[in-house]
Amino acid sequence: MKVVQVSCRHALVPSSLPGLDFALNPYRGCAHGCAYCYAPAVLRETREWGTFVDVRGDMPAILNMDLRSKHEGVVGVGTVTDAYQPIEARYHTTRSCLSRLRDSPLRVSIQTKSALILRDIDILSTFEELDVGITVTTLDEYVSRAVEPLAAPPRKRLDTMRALADEGIEVWAFVGPYLPGLRGEPLETLVREITEAGAVKILGDRLRKRPGVMERMRKAAIQLLPDERAAFLSDLEDPTYFDAIDAELRENCEEIDVEFQPAFPPENEGARSDRKAFSF
């Protein structure tokens, strides 16, 4: 992993994501190396994703200046990177930014796959307006290890969600992108366990087939056992699969009375090209 320090001109940049006015990304690049991440395509990044992280070490100081002119709105933390990826344990850039946002009039919305966010409960619990989304794409640890190689295991993410909820922090789940193998019982179980962990709503998203994504997903499938690999690839190539999962997820949420939201409402499909689903 190549890590370099870079500077930034602004900490808060306009966001076209529904519900977000600004985006704050303390890092460029992400060590999680998720096969489905389309942030490289969005950012037109030519370096191999998952092999580098640019640390925006001056972002907390730049944020102080940006906040002088920002008096209302919602800040999305981690829209094209995971603000709590492993490098954050060393540099604390996200934590420093949050300590400044806490005293601002802005609402904060964080999305992550990482249990490292629990380190900052002391700050998060003092915000008047803050929510945290945890990305959980599957409960199958073998599939997760193949497509999200350096992210926290699924059960650890559920534990993280539960710990945040126990502290009174508003928590939601991002089921995105929909992975092959979710039909039926696996999806029902995923929704039930997410809800039991304290999520107040679930956002769902389809696989975004940006340049490079399908190639990386096919490569990830090689790590699965032969029968699992065949089923994974069958779903991946099925043009009806993601529509079916979307419908099933809606139904499952309705059955247990938990709010469901599409991550990319149809009217915003073009505008929301910077969502990192997760890629979060």
Order of alpha helices (4+ residues) and beta strands (2+ residues): beta-beta-beta-beta-alpha-beta-alpha-beta-alpha-alpha-beta-alpha-beta-alpha-alpha-beta-alpha-beta-alpha-alpha-alpha-beta
